[in-house]
Amino acid sequence: MNYLAMAVAALTTLVVGFIWYHPKVFGTAWMHAAGLTEEELKNGNMLKIFGLTIVLSFVMTIVVMMLTVHQVGAYGMIGGMPTDETLPSFQVFMDDYGTNYRTFKHGTFHGFLAGLFFVLPIVAINGLFEHRSAKYIFINAGYWIVSLMLMGGIICGWV
């Protein structure tokens, strides 16, 4: 685990959110679709909102790491980090595939897939039950797809 990469990846949700939900990007459209006003948004507990966003985003980086860094599966097969008792087959596998597919591009690809096939359906289901518009669903899902792409790229590419 590269904790620095995970921390930077977790912070991308705030950076992307700052840009994505800016009034000149999707912020105004999102507020209207969500039925919120600027005053209502300003009344929120910002310390709680941003603090929990960072904590939950860091939790997400653990899952993103498992989705983007295929070598995590090799560690899972041996029950964790290699020890003196690790079978030689693990070392052969790591010699052959150790840093394969550890690129920013590969991580963004898996982040995109996770966003498109996991997050979009979740956001859409919630939006349907909340009687939200397609605009609301696609603005929020788009934010998560972009965030997951950057998170995946950072985690996977930061070797």
C-alpha positions as CSV (number, residue, x, y, z in Angstrom):
1,M,0.0,0.0,0.0
2,N,1.3,3.4,-1.0
3,Y,-0.4,5.6,1.7
4,L,0.8,8.8,0.1
5,A,-0.8,7.8,-3.2
6,M,-4.0,6.8,-1.4
7,A,-4.1,10.1,0.5
8,V,-3.6,12.1,-2.7
9,A,-6.2,10.0,-4.5
10,A,-8.7,10.6,-1.6
11,L,-8.2,14.4,-1.9
12,T,-9.0,14.3,-5.6
13,T,-12.7,13.9,-4.7
14,L,-12.6,17.4,-3.1
15,V,-10.6,18.9,-6.0
16,V,-12.9,17.4,-8.6
17,G,-15.9,18.4,-6.6
18,F,-14.7,21.9,-6.3
19,I,-14.4,22.1,-10.1
20,W,-17.4,19.9,-11.1
21,Y,-19.9,21.6,-8.8
22,H,-18.7,25.1,-9.4
23,P,-21.5,27.4,-10.6
24,K,-19.8,27.9,-14.0
25,V,-19.5,24.1,-14.6
26,F,-22.4,22.0,-13.3
27,G,-23.0,23.6,-9.9
28,T,-26.0,25.7,-10.9
29,A,-27.6,22.9,-12.9
30,W,-27.0,20.5,-10.0
31,M,-28.6,22.9,-7.4
32,H,-31.7,23.3,-9.6
33,A,-31.9,19.5,-10.2
34,A,-31.4,18.8,-6.5
35,G,-33.9,21.5,-5.4
36,L,-31.3,23.4,-3.3
37,T,-30.5,27.0,-3.0
38,E,-27.1,28.6,-2.3
39,E,-28.4,29.7,1.1
40,E,-29.3,26.1,2.0
41,L,-25.9,24.9,0.9
42,K,-24.1,27.5,3.0
43,N,-26.1,26.4,6.1
44,G,-24.5,22.9,6.1
45,N,-21.8,21.9,8.7
46,M,-18.8,22.3,6.4
47,L,-16.4,20.7,8.9
48,K,-18.5,17.6,9.1
49,I,-19.1,17.5,5.3
50,F,-15.5,17.9,4.3
51,G,-14.1,15.9,7.1
52,L,-16.3,12.9,6.4
53,T,-15.7,13.3,2.7
54,I,-12.0,12.9,3.2
55,V,-12.4,9.9,5.5
56,L,-14.9,8.2,3.2
57,S,-12.8,9.0,0.2
58,F,-9.8,7.3,1.8
59,V,-11.9,4.3,2.5
60,M,-12.8,4.2,-1.2
61,T,-9.1,4.3,-2.1
62,I,-8.8,0.8,-0.6
63,V,-11.4,-0.6,-2.9
64,V,-10.0,1.4,-5.9
65,M,-6.6,-0.1,-5.2
66,M,-8.1,-3.6,-5.3
67,L,-9.8,-2.8,-8.6
68,T,-6.8,-1.2,-10.3
69,V,-3.7,-2.9,-8.9
70,H,-3.9,-6.5,-10.0
71,Q,-0.9,-7.5,-7.9
72,V,-3.2,-7.1,-4.8
73,G,-4.8,-10.4,-5.9
74,A,-1.5,-12.1,-5.8
75,Y,-1.0,-11.0,-2.2
76,G,-4.5,-12.2,-1.4
77,M,-3.6,-15.6,-2.7
78,I,-0.8,-15.9,-0.2
79,G,-2.7,-14.3,2.7
80,G,-0.9,-11.0,2.8
81,M,2.6,-9.8,2.4
82,P,5.3,-12.3,1.4
83,T,7.2,-14.1,4.2
84,D,10.0,-16.6,4.4
85,E,7.3,-19.3,4.1
86,T,5.9,-18.0,0.8
87,L,5.9,-20.5,-1.9
88,P,8.4,-20.0,-4.8
89,S,5.5,-19.9,-7.2
90,F,4.5,-16.5,-5.8
91,Q,8.0,-15.1,-6.5
92,V,7.9,-16.5,-10.0
93,F,4.5,-14.8,-10.6
94,M,5.8,-11.5,-9.3
95,D,9.0,-11.8,-11.4
96,D,6.8,-12.3,-14.5
97,Y,4.0,-9.8,-13.7
98,G,5.3,-7.6,-10.8
99,T,4.7,-4.2,-12.3
100,N,2.7,-5.1,-15.3
101,Y,-0.4,-2.9,-15.8
102,R,0.8,-0.4,-13.2
103,T,0.2,2.8,-15.2
104,F,-1.9,5.9,-14.8
105,K,-3.8,4.9,-18.0
106,H,-4.6,1.4,-16.7
107,G,-5.9,2.8,-13.4
108,T,-8.1,5.4,-15.1
109,F,-9.5,2.7,-17.3
110,H,-10.5,0.6,-14.3
111,G,-11.8,3.7,-12.5
112,F,-14.0,4.4,-15.5
113,L,-15.4,0.9,-15.5
114,A,-16.1,1.1,-11.8
115,G,-17.9,4.4,-12.2
116,L,-19.9,3.3,-15.3
117,F,-20.9,-0.1,-14.1
118,F,-21.1,0.3,-10.4
119,V,-21.6,3.9,-9.3
120,L,-23.8,5.0,-12.2
121,P,-26.4,2.3,-11.5
122,I,-26.3,3.1,-7.7
123,V,-26.8,6.8,-8.3
124,A,-29.5,6.1,-10.9
125,I,-31.4,3.8,-8.6
126,N,-31.3,6.3,-5.8
127,G,-32.3,9.1,-8.2
128,L,-35.2,7.1,-9.6
129,F,-36.6,6.5,-6.1
130,E,-36.1,10.1,-5.1
131,H,-37.9,11.2,-8.3
132,R,-34.8,13.1,-9.5
133,S,-34.3,14.1,-13.1
134,A,-31.8,12.4,-15.5
135,K,-29.8,15.6,-15.3
136,Y,-29.4,15.2,-11.6
137,I,-28.4,11.5,-12.0
138,F,-25.9,12.2,-14.8
139,I,-24.3,15.2,-13.0
140,N,-23.7,13.2,-9.9
141,A,-22.6,10.0,-11.7
142,G,-20.3,12.0,-13.9
143,Y,-18.6,13.4,-10.9
144,W,-18.0,10.0,-9.5
145,I,-16.8,8.6,-12.8
146,V,-14.2,11.3,-13.2
147,S,-13.2,11.1,-9.5
148,L,-12.8,7.3,-9.7
149,M,-10.8,7.6,-12.9
150,L,-8.3,10.0,-11.2
151,M,-8.2,8.0,-8.1
152,G,-7.5,4.8,-10.0
153,G,-4.9,6.5,-12.1
154,I,-3.1,7.9,-9.1
155,I,-3.2,4.7,-7.1
156,C,-2.2,2.4,-10.0
157,G,0.3,4.7,-11.6
158,W,2.2,5.8,-8.5
159,V,4.6,2.8,-8.3
